[in-house]
Amino acid sequence: MDVRVPSGPGAVTVLLFLSYADEDSEIAREIATRLRTDDVSVYSANDSVSRFDSTATEPEYAIQRADAFLALLSPNSLTSTSCRRERELALYREQRNRDSGTETDFVQVLQIRETPYHQAGSLHIRPWFYLTGQAAKERVLNDLASKFEPRAGSSPSGSHPPAGANGGHTRPPSRHFRNRERELEEVRAGITNEDGEHFWLIIAPPQLGKTWFLGEIGDGIGRSVRWEVKFVDARDLPPEVVGDADAILRIMFGLEPPASAERTITEIIATIISRKDRFQLCLLDSAELLDDNTVRTLRRYLSEINKGVAEARNPNARLALVAASRRENEWKGVHPAPRLQIRRLTEFKVEVINEALHKLAQDMHRPFTLPDLQPLAQRVHALSEGLPSLLVGCLNWIREREWTGLERLEDQATFEEIARPYIDNELLSPSSLRGFGSMPTSAERAAIQKALLTMSPYRFLTVSHLSRHTKQGDLQDAIDLLGWSVEHLWAAVSGTDLLYRPLREPWLEIYAPIRRLLFRHSYPSHASRGQAHHEACDFMQSFIIGQSGSDQCRVLVECLWHEAQALILEQPEDLAETLIRFARELDARLTPNPAFDKPALRDYAAWCMTNDQEFAENVASFPGLFDRLVEAVRHP
């Protein structure tokens, strides 16, 4: 197809964006040929030849400039990563302009192959045109050609508003930061290497970039002609499909229900992959929405497909999978083979935030250097905890205030302004708290929220922690209202999406950045935070009595950490000496046994401290203090 962008006298006045999967290129060329005239240009990101530079022909640019977005709907387009990206950009533009009252029905759907209505996701409420029969195709294309033909009195050629001008043709704001190279390279290398790991699970709490990560993997690998990428987002699936592994695979591979049961779905798909002479990458997003039975069945199916492809011995056929989820339990285990490799996404560090601030400064023509921005980057990190959604909020806050009043980022009021919507609408939302069961009722949600906020001072949690706090006012009232026991509430907390995954110990840990956000939100003043840490330290000192062996050492470190947090907030003149003295006092609480004598317990406690990055960073502003504390634990 040729690509023309309105650019001056004699240029076309109507630009149509055509979005379609590679498998549908033949019918896409036919549609483009029918719609293209001297006054109508048709653009597609799949065009093999372009007379324009790469910037002018980027899909983002073309979608900003287009008069209509035509989504060629087929089972293949629903699982294509490029089509999904294009749809997201188009739907964003349509919604933005609809909100401003300047545009409606920018996105239009042309069904070119039979596609179940309920599988169309966000497209099912847009205008549909059916091109699945020859007569229908002729009629629709004639109607569309007439619809998009410029009329007398229409805007002159080249009058499309530039990006960002009236009309709102701007790309969605970027929510992504450049610190995922290591994780991306690890997963890409595993998938593309013949002897690499081809099955992966990406896990992270809400809004930490799992969808973006899958998109980057799909876009990068999909550029190779050897690969075909299939994408399914469980959020787009209707309830009856979310619980049906068979239906999910059929959507992913564009298959209709069989007329007979002569062959299983795994045999059919293995044959398709072996015959195509292309490697297949399946991307599954929001996998936490699938129940245990569906995941187990899906894993078994994928195992059978993988085995079938291997038995065909076609060197140009392979199956790979990357699933993204907030949880990992359902996907763990060596059986059925192949085992999934787990990659956990982490928060962003200060260096990444500094680069983002520098980019914002350049965009706004502010002469800040990277060293100039380091203090501000630390401030932004302290507020956002390195979570992508909050980083975007901080950058928008800075932009809106034109880089003035930046010291306010340290204020609790600014923290609530930026972080409160994320905490309420994402972290503490019903979907984040539902765990493995049904959506919680308002009363259940209130009890789980209260438990998480109340226990936010602690870095690790046991049922004893929860039991202690249910004896104090509001939390006890919340579970009494539900008729729950402490154990019932503990089970509910254990299933939430805010925990560190995969769990490393028999106790629970709230994902550290989220824990710190909840703590600051729940205890808004320095005084209340200091008091919370003192009370937590007192509890942990009593908790250590019931522990034995190496568990005592972990609790000892927690006692010391809580005391350090309280003293840092209170800033006494003798902070360092007070903390070292407390470290030595804690030694009396270590109880040796035949397996661990006192020196062995001290050494292990010191080792736990040495590997405690959060603790080391917390006291980094006091030079040499951390090393002195480690030595005080090892040699009291």
PELINCOR-V888655 format. One record per residue. N is the residue number from 1. NEAR is the number of other ideal C-beta (glycine too) atoms within 12 Angstrom. Layout:
n;near
N;NEAR
N;NEAR
//
This chain:
n;near
1;28
2;20
3;35
4;34
5;35
6;34
7;22
8;14
9;11
10;13
11;23
12;36
13;32
14;35
15;40
16;45
17;48
18;45
19;46
20;42
21;38
22;32
23;28
24;33
25;25
26;18
27;30
28;38
29;23
30;24
31;35
32;35
33;18
34;28
35;38
36;29
37;21
38;14
39;27
40;35
41;39
42;41
43;44
44;40
45;39
46;34
47;27
48;14
49;11
50;21
51;16
52;21
53;12
54;15
55;13
56;22
57;29
58;24
59;34
60;28
61;30
62;41
63;41
64;35
65;43
66;44
67;41
68;36
69;43
70;48
71;47
72;48
73;43
74;36
75;32
76;35
77;42
78;44
79;41
80;38
81;39
82;31
83;45
84;37
85;31
86;38
87;41
88;33
89;36
90;42
91;29
92;28
93;39
94;35
95;23
96;25
97;27
98;18
99;13
100;16
101;11
102;18
103;24
104;17
105;22
106;35
107;38
108;36
109;37
110;41
111;35
112;37
113;29
114;20
115;34
116;26
117;18
118;20
119;36
120;28
121;34
122;23
123;37
124;22
125;17
126;29
127;25
128;25
129;29
130;24
131;36
132;20
133;14
134;13
135;12
136;18
137;24
138;18
139;17
140;30
141;28
142;19
143;21
144;31
145;24
146;16
147;22
148;31
149;22
150;25
151;12
152;9
153;7
154;17
155;19
156;17
157;23
158;21
159;23
160;29
161;21
162;18
163;23
164;17
165;14
166;16
167;25
168;25
169;34
170;24
171;25
172;24
173;20
174;20
175;25
176;28
177;39
178;23
179;27
180;32
181;16
182;17
183;31
184;31
185;18
186;25
187;40
188;32
189;24
190;30
191;38
192;27
193;17
194;17
195;10
196;20
197;25
198;35
199;34
200;41
201;41
202;44
203;38
204;42
205;43
206;40
207;36
208;43
209;38
210;41
211;36
212;32
213;39
214;45
215;34
216;31
217;42
218;41
219;28
220;27
221;38
222;37
223;21
224;17
225;14
226;22
227;33
228;37
229;42
230;47
231;46
232;43
233;36
234;38
235;23
236;30
237;33
238;21
239;18
240;14
241;28
242;29
243;22
244;26
245;35
246;26
247;31
248;42
249;40
250;30
251;38
252;43
253;35
254;31
255;31
256;18
257;16
258;15
259;9
260;8
261;11
262;9
263;17
264;20
265;33
266;32
267;24
268;29
269;36
270;32
271;22
272;31
273;37
274;28
275;17
276;25
277;19
278;28
279;32
280;41
281;41
282;42
283;42
284;47
285;40
286;30
287;43
288;39
289;33
290;36
291;25
292;23
293;16
294;31
295;34
296;22
297;25
298;39
299;36
300;24
301;34
302;40
303;29
304;28
305;40
306;32
307;22
308;29
309;34
310;22
311;17
312;24
313;11
314;22
315;14
316;20
317;30
318;37
319;39
320;43
321;44
322;49
323;44
324;46
325;41
326;46
327;40
328;30
329;27
330;30
331;39
332;22
333;20
334;13
335;13
336;23
337;18
338;29
339;21
340;39
341;29
342;30
343;36
344;32
345;40
346;28
347;34
348;35
349;27
350;29
351;20
352;30
353;40
354;32
355;26
356;37
357;41
358;27
359;25
360;32
361;26
362;16
363;18
364;18
365;10
366;21
367;11
368;25
369;15
370;21
371;12
372;17
373;31
374;20
375;21
376;35
377;37
378;24
379;28
380;41
381;33
382;29
383;39
384;43
385;40
386;35
387;42
388;39
389;36
390;43
391;43
392;30
393;34
394;40
395;39
396;22
397;32
398;36
399;22
400;16
401;19
402;14
403;25
404;13
405;17
406;29
407;13
408;22
409;34
410;21
411;21
412;24
413;17
414;27
415;33
416;21
417;22
418;36
419;41
420;25
421;21
422;35
423;37
424;20
425;17
426;29
427;43
428;36
429;25
430;26
431;26
432;36
433;39
434;27
435;31
436;26
437;19
438;16
439;18
440;28
441;18
442;15
443;21
444;31
445;28
446;26
447;39
448;42
449;34
450;34
451;45
452;44
453;35
454;36
455;43
456;38
457;39
458;41
459;38
460;33
461;38
462;30
463;24
464;27
465;37
466;37
467;24
468;26
469;36
470;31
471;18
472;19
473;13
474;20
475;33
476;24
477;17
478;32
479;33
480;19
481;18
482;26
483;12
484;29
485;18
486;27
487;16
488;25
489;41
490;31
491;23
492;36
493;43
494;32
495;31
496;44
497;40
498;45
499;38
500;30
501;37
502;25
503;23
504;15
505;18
506;14
507;28
508;32
509;32
510;38
511;37
512;30
513;40
514;41
515;33
516;36
517;41
518;39
519;34
520;36
521;32
522;34
523;30
524;20
525;17
526;20
527;15
528;21
529;29
530;26
531;20
532;31
533;34
534;26
535;27
536;37
537;34
538;20
539;31
540;37
541;27
542;18
543;30
544;31
545;19
546;16
547;29
548;19
549;21
550;25
551;30
552;35
553;37
554;34
555;41
556;44
557;41
558;41
559;44
560;48
561;40
562;38
563;37
564;41
565;36
566;33
567;34
568;27
569;26
570;21
571;15
572;16
573;9
574;14
575;25
576;26
577;18
578;25
579;36
580;31
581;20
582;31
583;39
584;24
585;21
586;34
587;29
588;20
589;32
590;39
591;24
592;21
593;16
594;9
595;14
596;22
597;15
598;21
599;17
600;21
601;36
602;33
603;22
604;29
605;43
606;31
607;20
608;33
609;37
610;21
611;18
612;29
613;18
614;25
615;32
616;23
617;22
618;30
619;31
620;18
621;16
622;24
623;10
624;15
625;28
626;33
627;21
628;26
629;42
630;30
631;21
632;29
633;39
634;28
635;18
636;26
//
